[in-house]
Structures are given as structure tokens and as C-alpha cells.
Amino acid sequence: MPSLRTLALPVTLALGLSLAGCATPDSKTAERVATGAAVGAAGGAVVGAITGGFLHKAVLGAAAGAAGAMVYDQIRKNEERD
């Protein structure tokens, strides 16, 4: 049976891609947040693979990426209104 470390990267990538697939072409916010979560998960997974705590850091990276993307999206929307 594969270890959790071996399965964590494919599972994280699959979840990120499935979230990205939920965004409709008109939904810039959902697209940005899903992309941020996927990039954050990938970054967290890389750090976790190097330092340990792979899955934990991938989840934290996804949350941080989604939050950062949401902030970025709100800034962009405010700029478009002005």
C-alpha cells in the first residue's frame, strides 16, 4: 500500500484541479481563488516534502493561496470600478 507521503501530491493536485474546474468562465473571483488555492497547495507541498509535514503544509498553502487570491480579486474589482 502506498504511503501517505506518496499519495499526498497527486491527491492535492487532483483537488486543486477539480476546484479550478468549478469556476465558470464568467466567474473571475472563483477562477482566481481556485488558482490561488492550487498554486498555494503546490507550494506548500514542495515545502512539506523538503521539511516534513507534507499534507499539513499543502493544506495550509491552499488556504493561504485562496485567501491571497480573494484579496487580490477584491483589489482588482475596486480598481475596475474607479
trRosetta pair geometry for C-beta under 8 A, 3 or more apart (Angstrom, degrees):
i j d omega theta_ij theta_ji phi_ij phi_ji
2 6 4.3 -114 -178 84 106 133
2 7 5.3 118 112 -48 124 98
3 6 4.8 100 56 3 76 101
3 7 7.2 -160 93 2 42 89
4 7 6.0 -66 -146 46 32 102
4 8 6.0 49 156 -48 68 102
4 54 7.8 161 122 64 90 121
4 55 6.6 -54 157 -33 112 134
5 8 5.8 -39 -142 8 27 119
5 49 7.7 116 -165 -116 102 76
5 54 5.4 111 -127 16 78 154
6 9 7.9 -67 178 24 28 96
7 10 6.2 -69 -159 49 49 102
7 11 5.5 42 153 -20 83 117
8 11 5.9 -64 -143 43 26 109
8 12 5.9 27 161 -21 66 111
8 45 6.8 174 128 -132 105 106
8 48 7.8 -89 129 107 149 138
8 54 4.9 116 88 124 163 122
8 55 4.6 -121 -129 -76 130 86
8 58 6.4 168 166 4 110 154
9 12 5.7 -55 -141 37 28 111
9 13 6.2 25 161 -15 64 108
9 45 5.5 112 -105 -177 79 141
9 49 7.6 22 -67 -70 118 127
9 54 7.7 -66 -51 177 79 127
9 58 7.8 -159 -95 -94 51 149
10 13 5.8 -57 -144 40 31 109
10 14 6.1 32 157 -21 66 108
11 14 5.7 -55 -146 37 30 112
11 15 6.4 29 156 -18 64 105
12 15 5.9 -56 -149 37 29 109
12 16 6.3 28 154 -18 64 108
12 41 4.9 -174 179 164 110 121
12 42 7.4 156 129 -77 121 51
12 45 5.4 173 82 -73 165 136
12 55 7.7 -164 -62 -124 117 66
12 58 4.7 -74 -111 176 148 143
12 62 7.5 -145 -156 -55 100 127
13 16 5.6 -55 -146 38 32 112
13 17 6.2 28 157 -15 66 107
13 38 7.8 61 -135 -152 53 94
13 41 7.7 179 -76 113 43 124
13 42 7.2 60 -91 -87 83 92
14 17 5.9 -56 -145 40 29 108
14 18 6.2 28 156 -19 64 107
15 18 5.7 -55 -145 37 30 110
15 19 6.4 31 155 -18 64 104
15 41 7.4 -156 80 -144 107 170
15 62 8.0 -16 107 -115 122 155
16 19 5.8 -55 -151 35 31 110
16 20 6.4 30 152 -18 65 106
16 34 7.5 130 -169 179 64 78
16 37 6.2 -171 -124 112 85 88
16 38 3.3 111 -175 -114 121 85
16 41 5.2 -150 -70 50 125 143
16 42 7.2 -4 -48 -41 173 90
16 62 7.1 -135 -87 -114 98 114
17 20 5.4 -51 -146 36 35 113
17 21 6.4 39 153 -23 65 104
17 38 6.9 85 -58 -116 47 132
18 21 5.5 -51 -150 33 34 115
18 22 7.1 46 149 -31 60 96
19 22 5.7 -45 -159 16 39 117
19 23 8.0 44 149 -26 60 92
19 34 4.3 -175 131 -136 94 99
19 37 5.8 -40 105 80 158 138
19 38 6.8 -168 66 -56 114 95
20 23 6.3 -43 -169 13 43 112
20 31 7.5 54 -149 -140 71 61
20 34 4.3 153 -91 144 53 127
20 35 6.4 76 -109 -72 107 60
20 38 5.9 0 -49 -41 118 143
22 30 6.5 -108 107 172 91 127
22 34 6.6 174 52 -87 95 143
23 27 5.2 -144 -161 82 78 112
23 30 4.0 172 -113 113 89 104
23 31 4.0 128 174 -76 157 66
23 34 5.3 -128 -34 12 122 143
24 27 4.5 84 53 3 82 109
24 30 7.0 57 24 62 66 140
27 30 4.0 10 137 28 125 114
27 31 6.0 143 100 -20 75 88
28 31 5.5 -59 -145 40 32 113
28 32 6.0 31 159 -20 68 108
28 73 6.8 158 124 -138 93 108
28 76 7.8 -110 141 101 136 138
29 32 6.0 -59 -148 37 26 107
29 33 6.2 20 158 -14 64 110
29 70 7.4 44 -164 -123 93 68
29 73 4.9 99 -119 180 71 153
29 77 8.0 4 -75 -52 102 131
30 33 5.9 -56 -142 40 29 108
30 34 6.1 28 159 -18 65 110
31 34 6.0 -57 -145 39 25 108
31 35 6.3 24 157 -16 62 110
32 35 5.8 -58 -147 39 28 110
32 36 6.2 30 155 -19 65 108
32 69 4.5 174 145 178 85 108
32 70 7.6 146 106 -76 110 37
32 72 6.4 -144 176 86 134 109
32 73 4.6 157 77 -73 153 112
33 36 5.6 -53 -145 38 30 112
33 37 6.3 31 155 -20 64 106
33 66 5.1 43 -169 -149 85 80
33 69 4.7 164 -101 101 41 126
33 70 5.5 38 -97 -67 105 81
33 73 6.9 -40 -49 -22 83 146
34 37 5.7 -53 -146 36 30 111
34 38 6.3 30 155 -18 64 106
34 66 7.9 26 -79 -108 24 93
35 38 5.8 -55 -147 37 31 110
35 39 6.2 26 157 -14 66 108
35 69 6.4 151 71 -119 80 148
36 39 5.9 -57 -143 41 29 106
36 40 5.9 28 158 -18 65 112
36 65 4.0 175 158 158 72 80
36 66 5.2 144 97 -89 109 30
36 67 7.7 -143 137 41 139 35
36 68 5.6 -169 -159 73 133 87
36 69 2.6 -136 -25 -35 149 129
36 70 7.5 -121 52 -19 159 62
36 72 7.4 165 -77 30 137 128
37 40 5.7 -57 -142 41 27 111
37 41 6.1 30 157 -22 64 107
37 62 4.5 36 -166 -164 80 81
37 63 7.6 35 -123 -67 88 22
37 65 5.0 157 -93 91 24 110
37 66 4.0 27 -73 -64 94 97
37 69 7.1 -80 -27 17 65 141
38 41 5.8 -53 -146 35 28 110
38 42 6.4 27 155 -18 62 106
38 62 7.5 34 -70 -120 21 89
38 65 7.2 -126 43 126 34 152
39 42 5.8 -54 -149 36 31 111
39 43 6.3 30 153 -16 65 107
39 65 5.2 170 72 -142 80 140
40 43 5.7 -55 -145 39 31 110
40 44 6.0 29 157 -17 66 109
40 61 4.0 178 160 156 74 72
40 62 4.9 151 94 -94 107 23
40 63 7.1 -131 130 44 147 33
40 64 5.1 177 -149 72 136 80
40 65 2.1 -143 -24 -25 123 120
40 66 6.7 -97 27 -15 147 63
40 68 7.3 147 -71 29 127 119
41 44 5.7 -56 -143 41 29 110
41 45 6.1 34 155 -24 64 107
41 58 4.9 41 -162 -176 75 83
41 59 7.4 24 -117 -84 90 25
41 61 5.2 148 -93 93 24 105
41 62 3.8 28 -68 -71 93 96
41 65 6.7 -88 -17 23 62 144
42 45 5.6 -53 -147 34 29 114
42 46 6.6 30 154 -20 62 103
42 58 7.9 43 -67 -134 16 91
42 61 7.3 -130 47 131 35 142
43 46 5.8 -53 -152 32 32 111
43 47 6.5 27 154 -13 65 106
43 61 4.9 -174 75 -155 85 136
43 65 7.3 142 30 -65 119 122
44 47 5.7 -55 -147 40 34 109
44 48 5.9 33 155 -19 67 110
44 57 4.2 -172 -179 143 89 73
44 58 4.4 157 101 -102 109 29
44 59 7.1 -126 126 33 155 30
44 60 5.5 164 -130 69 143 77
44 61 2.2 -146 -30 -14 118 131
44 62 6.6 -84 23 -19 142 65
44 64 7.6 135 -61 33 121 116
45 48 5.6 -56 -142 41 29 112
45 49 6.2 34 156 -25 64 104
45 54 6.2 35 -146 -170 65 83
45 57 6.9 162 -77 96 26 95
45 58 4.1 40 -70 -94 79 108
45 61 6.9 -105 -15 41 61 150
46 49 5.8 -51 -148 30 29 112
46 50 6.7 21 154 -13 61 107
47 50 5.9 -63 -154 39 32 107
47 51 5.9 -12 165 16 70 115
47 57 5.2 -127 86 164 101 145
47 61 7.3 151 30 -67 119 131
48 51 6.4 -72 -125 56 26 83
48 52 6.8 -65 -167 106 62 17
48 53 5.1 -106 -138 93 96 62
48 54 3.7 131 134 -118 119 37
48 55 7.0 175 169 3 160 25
48 56 6.7 157 -117 59 132 70
48 57 3.3 -179 -65 49 107 127
48 58 5.8 -72 12 -34 148 79
49 54 5.5 54 -72 -110 57 105
51 57 7.4 99 64 -53 109 159
53 56 4.3 -51 178 50 96 120
53 57 5.2 97 112 -24 95 101
54 57 6.4 -73 -152 40 18 102
54 58 6.3 16 157 -19 62 111
55 58 5.6 -55 -145 35 31 113
55 59 6.4 30 157 -17 66 104
56 59 6.1 -58 -153 35 28 108
56 60 6.5 23 152 -13 64 109
57 60 5.5 -51 -142 41 36 112
57 61 6.0 42 155 -23 66 106
58 61 5.6 -53 -146 36 29 114
58 62 6.5 33 153 -21 62 104
59 62 5.7 -51 -149 33 32 113
59 63 6.6 30 153 -16 64 104
60 63 5.7 -54 -149 37 33 110
60 64 6.2 30 154 -16 67 107
61 64 5.7 -56 -143 40 31 108
61 65 6.0 31 157 -20 66 109
62 65 5.7 -55 -143 38 27 111
62 66 6.3 27 158 -18 63 107
63 66 5.9 -55 -146 37 28 109
63 67 6.3 26 156 -16 64 108
64 67 5.8 -56 -146 39 30 110
64 68 6.1 30 156 -18 65 109
65 68 5.8 -55 -143 39 28 110
65 69 6.2 28 157 -19 64 108
66 69 5.8 -56 -146 38 29 111
66 70 6.4 33 154 -23 63 105
67 70 5.7 -53 -150 32 31 113
67 71 6.6 31 152 -17 64 103
68 71 5.8 -53 -151 35 34 111
68 72 6.3 35 151 -19 66 107
69 72 5.4 -52 -145 39 34 115
69 73 6.2 40 153 -24 66 104
70 73 5.6 -50 -147 33 30 114
70 74 6.6 30 154 -18 62 104
71 74 5.9 -56 -152 35 31 109
71 75 6.5 31 151 -19 64 105
72 75 5.8 -56 -151 35 31 112
72 76 6.4 31 153 -18 66 107
73 76 5.7 -55 -148 37 31 112
73 77 6.3 31 154 -19 66 106
74 77 5.7 -51 -146 36 33 112
74 78 6.4 34 154 -19 64 105
75 78 5.8 -57 -151 36 30 111
75 79 6.4 31 151 -19 64 107
76 79 5.7 -56 -149 36 32 113
76 80 6.4 33 153 -21 65 105
77 80 5.7 -53 -148 34 33 113
77 81 6.6 35 153 -22 64 104
78 81 5.8 -53 -151 31 33 113
78 82 6.9 31 154 -21 63 105
79 82 6.0 -56 -152 31 33 110
